[in-house]
Amino acid sequence: MSNQITRRQAIALTTVAAGAVLAAPRLASARSRAIGLWREAGLDLQQAGEFTLPPLPYANNALEPHIDAETMEIHHDRHHKAYIDNANKALAGTQYADMTSDRILGLLDETPDDKKTAIRNNVGGHVNHSMFWLLMAPTGKGGGGEPTGALADAIKQAFGSYGDKGGFKDQFAEVATKRFGSGWAWLIAGDGGKLKIVSTANQDSPLMAEKFAGPGAAGTPILGLDVWEHAYYLKYRNKRADYITAFWNVVNWTRAAQLHTGTMGAHEIGK
Ligand code: MN
């Protein structure tokens, strides 16, 4: 009897918590659905409070020869960790300290000026890198190959082809190559679920409002590539194009397809 009451209370509490998440402002359902998929994949973008460094889902050397172990180690253990430490520092004692990372990014426009840049750069950096690790996998063990199913069809429809000259791979590589300085190249689902290739500067994220992500660059990330020099310089030196070519060997298309399916489902249901 008392067990049953406890269970009922627990269910009631769970319902309240779920309602609170759904009521979060500026969280469109497509984005919310994608964040749920990220969570299932082991990336807790809903995490509130102090952010912690998520472990790499593979060994430092697992992406060799395409991305070398030393680059992975420095990139994850030092660069990503620094974004997290600086994000926690910027958030401490503010009203944002207990918010989830996606909500913090959604509220940037209202963030006080003395915190805005630090939060934009470092919460952005944390979220972007958390996604990046999960969107790669060792070649032949979840990494490489080509997209399949509905994502392959959508890529063909949006970009003409996946790998033919002038198709998706070429268009993505061009955007990634042309990003001046530091930033990211993304495949996103934009308005109505339409696939687009976009680039963001520095640690800006498609999860931010367009004002911050850049014109046309807000949406739900499906694939992302870090083109900061720290992501490739040890092995590829100044040859960013070679790093971009190598990236295709480690893309986790299964995960990208899951994100695409989730996003499309949300758009079919309606916003
Ligand atoms: Mn990076």
Boltz pocket constraint, residues with backbone or C-beta under 6 A from the ligand:
constraints:
  - pocket:
      binder: B
      contacts: [[A, 75], [A, 79], [A, 129], [A, 226], [A, 228], [A, 230], [A, 231]]
      max_distance: 6.0
